[in-house]
């Protein structure tokens, strides 16, 4: 018998929305500004998920991968991205409909991202109906971030749920690590930025091929 869950915490990039082109375009602009070569957008696919500073580090040529240089590039990219993060970004097919069903069923929902909080809030507000989620949080200075389980436990307290009540749905190793560390059910999505093999190896206990399949676990 399947455990029925009462809440879902979603990753953002690669899970709810396809942000790869906007992220890559703005990182390339930052690289170009500092005199570094740009990357093809597709090469960002396996580099996103750990936050903008880590992304900048990985986007730099190997010989330029110093913390100070990555900080400069990430600062530029963050500024460019924050100005207009919704040029190419859109929800994946079926996501808007899924969130509407969850809301009707009174399933608690939250979004936990490692992108800067102001940008996460702007993106959610621009793409989803008002009050689609109970909580939305990106990276906030002084607060724990994925994969630290503390950020999930803070959510659970606010939602009045326990880890066993909650699905953590994401597309990356970071998401599966977060789910396992916090005690939530680690669910991978097949349409994101990592391969199914990668997220299974990272600990996913289920992989869904389309958003509607998530409803089978509620």
C-alpha positions in Angstrom: 0.0 0.0 0.0 1.4 3.4 -1.0 1.8 6.0 1.7 -0.5 9.0 0.9 1.2 12.3 1.3 -0.3 15.6 2.5 2.2 18.1 1.1 4.7 18.7 -1.7 7.9 20.8 -1.7 9.0 21.6 -5.2 12.4 22.5 -6.5 12.0 25.4 -9.0 14.4 25.4 -11.9 14.1 22.2 -13.9 11.1 21.0 -11.9 8.3 23.6 -12.1 9.8 25.9 -14.8 12.4 25.8 -17.6 14.8 28.6 -16.8 17.9 27.2 -18.6 18.0 29.8 -21.5 17.5 32.8 -19.2 20.1 31.6 -16.7 22.6 30.7 -19.5 22.1 33.9 -21.4 22.7 36.1 -18.3 25.7 34.1 -17.2 27.2 34.4 -20.7 26.6 38.1 -20.6 28.5 38.3 -17.3 31.4 36.1 -18.7 31.6 38.3 -21.8 31.7 41.4 -19.7 34.7 40.1 -17.7 36.4 38.9 -20.9 35.8 35.2 -20.6 34.4 32.9 -23.3 30.7 32.1 -23.4 29.3 28.6 -23.1 26.6 27.0 -25.3 23.3 27.2 -23.4 23.0 23.4 -23.3 26.3 23.2 -21.3 24.6 24.8 -18.4 22.2 21.9 -18.0 24.5 19.9 -15.6 25.9 23.0 -13.9 22.7 24.5 -12.4 21.2 23.6 -9.1 23.8 24.7 -6.5 23.3 28.4 -6.7 24.6 31.3 -8.8 28.1 31.4 -7.2 28.8 27.7 -7.9 27.4 28.1 -11.4 29.8 31.0 -12.1 32.7 28.9 -10.8 31.8 26.0 -13.2 31.2 28.3 -16.1 34.6 29.8 -15.9 37.6 28.3 -17.8 39.4 25.9 -15.5 42.5 28.2 -15.3 40.3 31.1 -14.1 38.3 29.2 -11.4 39.2 31.2 -8.4 36.7 32.2 -5.7 37.3 35.9 -6.2 36.8 35.7 -10.0 33.7 33.5 -9.5 32.3 36.0 -7.0 32.7 38.9 -9.5 31.1 37.0 -12.4 28.2 35.7 -10.2 27.6 39.2 -8.9 27.3 40.5 -12.5 25.1 37.6 -13.6 22.8 38.0 -10.6 22.3 41.6 -11.4 21.6 40.9 -15.1 19.2 38.0 -14.3 17.3 39.9 -11.6 16.5 42.7 -14.0 14.5 40.5 -16.3 14.4 36.8 -15.5 11.3 35.9 -17.6 12.4 36.5 -21.2 12.4 32.8 -22.1 11.3 31.1 -18.9 8.0 29.2 -18.8 6.3 26.5 -16.7 6.7 23.0 -18.0 3.6 21.5 -19.6 1.0 20.3 -17.1 2.6 22.2 -14.1 0.0 25.0 -13.8 -2.8 22.4 -14.0 -1.1 20.2 -11.3 -0.7 23.1 -8.9 -4.4 24.0 -9.4 -5.5 20.5 -8.6 -3.3 20.4 -5.5 -4.8 23.7 -4.3 -8.3 22.4 -4.8 -7.5 19.2 -2.8 -6.0 21.4 0.0 -2.6 19.8 -0.4 0.1 22.0 1.2 2.6 23.2 -1.4 6.0 25.0 -1.1 8.8 26.0 -3.4 12.4 25.8 -2.3 15.1 27.1 -4.6 18.8 27.9 -4.4 18.3 30.9 -6.7 18.3 34.3 -5.0 15.1 34.8 -3.1 14.1 38.0 -4.8 14.4 36.4 -8.2 12.5 33.3 -7.1 9.7 35.4 -5.8 9.6 37.5 -9.0 9.5 34.4 -11.2 6.7 32.7 -9.2 4.7 35.9 -9.2 5.1 36.3 -13.0 4.2 32.8 -14.0 1.7 31.4 -11.5 -1.7 32.6 -10.2 -1.6 34.5 -6.9 -1.3 32.2 -3.8 -0.5 29.1 -5.8 2.0 28.1 -3.1 1.9 28.2 0.7 5.6 29.1 0.9 8.1 30.3 -1.7 11.8 30.7 -0.7 15.0 31.1 -2.5 18.5 31.7 -1.2 18.4 34.1 1.7 21.5 35.4 3.4 21.9 33.9 6.8 19.4 31.0 6.2 20.2 27.4 5.4 20.0 26.3 1.8 19.7 23.0 -0.1 20.9 20.4 0.6 20.9 21.4 4.3 17.8 19.7 5.7 17.2 22.6 8.1 15.5 24.7 5.4 13.0 21.9 4.8 12.4 21.4 8.5 11.6 25.1 8.8 9.0 24.7 6.1 7.5 21.7 7.8 7.0 23.6 11.0 5.3 26.4 9.1 3.1 23.9 7.2 2.2 21.8 10.3 3.5 18.6 8.6 6.1 15.9 9.4 8.8 14.7 7.0 6.8 11.4 6.3 3.9 13.5 5.1 5.8 15.3 2.4 7.1 14.6 -1.1 10.2 16.5 -2.1 10.0 16.8 -5.9 13.1 17.8 -7.9 15.3 17.2 -10.9 18.8 17.1 -9.5 21.2 15.4 -7.1 20.9 18.4 -4.8 17.1 17.9 -4.5 17.4 14.1 -3.8 20.1 14.8 -1.2 17.9 17.4 0.5 14.9 15.0 0.5 16.9 12.1 2.0 18.6 14.3 4.6 15.2 15.8 5.7 13.3 12.5 5.8 10.9 13.5 3.0 10.0 11.2 0.1 12.5 11.8 -2.7 10.7 12.1 -6.0 12.5 12.8 -9.3 11.1 14.4 -12.4 12.2 13.2 -15.8 11.7 16.4 -17.7 14.4 18.5 -15.9 18.1 19.2 -16.3 19.5 15.8 -15.2 19.1 12.3 -16.6 16.9 9.8 -14.8 20.0 7.7 -14.2 21.6 10.6 -12.3 18.7 11.2 -10.0 18.1 7.5 -9.3 21.7 7.2 -8.3 21.2 10.2 -6.1 18.4 8.4 -4.2 15.1 9.1 -6.0 12.5 6.5 -4.8 10.2 7.3 -7.7 10.5 9.1 -11.1 7.5 10.7 -12.7 7.3 11.2 -16.4 4.7 13.9 -16.3 3.3 16.2 -13.6 -0.1 14.4 -13.4 1.6 11.3 -12.1 2.4 13.0 -8.8 -1.3 12.8 -7.9 -1.0 9.1 -7.5 1.1 9.6 -4.4 -1.5 11.9 -2.6 
